[in-house]
């Protein structure tokens, strides 16, 4: 059994809202400093920095999953986590087709930087990533699940891009087991407001935009380091 | 039309302090609670009516040079949002009324929809 302390929602400099020091080496260092041994790289509607972080993480004994924070047509954010970069690339191709073709305004939203493993700038992503991919959350969930990934609506209780404020409740046809809640959410208060949440496993992540945001609130044991085993481990958290 | 007149006519509560409300002119309006629709469809310089109150409304308003946001149904922006709006000189105006009523009254005052949408169709 492997004991994990995890934060499954981590941005890099590719996300316009993330800190400028969210570079591969700095991310890995900050995660290890917080005694975290499992992270997931989840940039907004993008994946180009995942490989660089994973490569640095591997060398330092940190497991980093490839992922994305997808914004669907309802303006809801969801984490999409995978075992392999190939699976993530398949999602990226879908996003490339369905992301509205608008140019990012760096002065307003922030730069979107693609870097190599040493943090050297390779390119700037020109498309505006903070936009809804033209697919419903149900369709996106099926797509990710069919790829073998894990689909987790993000910060569901948050006003901005959270599922509960946007839709009022979790749609019964959305086939998810987990919902992410915000760093400071009070579980009992949420359950009182939305009794339906008792049917789901609520996961707290740091939604890491700056190195100091790492939380490591998810602690569990897993048979191995596959996504399936991690899912089983997360299910076992009460 | 001067923003100050709109504020008085609709009895809006001014939440920010950085804008000189007598110096802002508004002629067009837009209403939506979908940020992506606002980015795609709102005219520059319009007054935007929404019940959203989170900080992203300030970023969208900055992008489109929207000088004033009317936040309806009593939704309350947090301190960080107010601070950012002050910094960007965007007036945040609050009302307990629903968006439908606010838009009706703005129309009655002579504020009109934009022609960007018709350009798109």
Interface residues (C-beta under 8 A of the other chain):
Chain A: X75 X100 X102 X105 X108 X109 X128 X131 X132 X159 X160 X161
Chain B: X34 X35 X36 X39 X40 X52 X53 X54 X55 X56 X59 X62 X63
